[in-house]
Amino acid sequence: MKVLITAFEPFRGDERNSSQMVLDRLPDRVGEMDVAKLTLPVTFADAPAMAIAEIDRSQPQLVVCLGQAGMRSCVNLERIAINMAHAKNADNAGAKPCHESIILDGPDGIFCKMSIDVLAEAVRVAGYPCTVSNTAGLFVCNALYYRLLYRYGSILPVLFVHLPYAEEQVLDKPVGTPSMALGSMVGAITAMLSAI
């Protein structure tokens, strides 16, 4: 079985992105899964296009997208993507959509068809804090998730996972900024993959 795992480059002035840090440290094989890795730009246009091109080229049996959600405190498995793109700050290409549909006449929301509550429990049993989230936000993460679920949701398991900052990233941020040990995030994703 082949899984494609995507992550994002740094954005909004950060030098690192926790999703890319985790992706770089994931093993190339988890159980019976061969792990393929792809880092995406933080852009509304290019991130989905690059992911779709790679999925169509490599034909994985599972897609897991990782993204950074700096104010969250644990691993979050996303239940739903919504058909709206909105940015308070521009993406890395300068795009700043305002309450725009991601796909004209697409459904308002698309649910992940994977058993994410079961997966979240498996991560917690493995010793890592994890919860199910009902909002992937409105930025590039949600746009990527929505486009992939819209295109592949009925034929290919697709899941988006939001990660907090890694501990190394918050050293120069305000005291109390949520973070998680990088090794724990890698362990959590590995445990989740093992439970699929």
Secondary structure, DSSP 8 states (H G I E B T S, - for coil): -EEEEEEE---TT-S--HHHHHHHHS-SEETTEEEEEEEE-S-TTHHHHHHHHHHHHH--SEEEEEEE-TT--SEEEE-EEES-B--SS--TTS----SB-SSTT--SEEE--S-HHHHHHHHHHTT--EEEES---SSHHHHHHHHHHHHHTTTS-EEEEEE--BGGGGTTS-TT---B-HHHHHHHHHHHHHH-
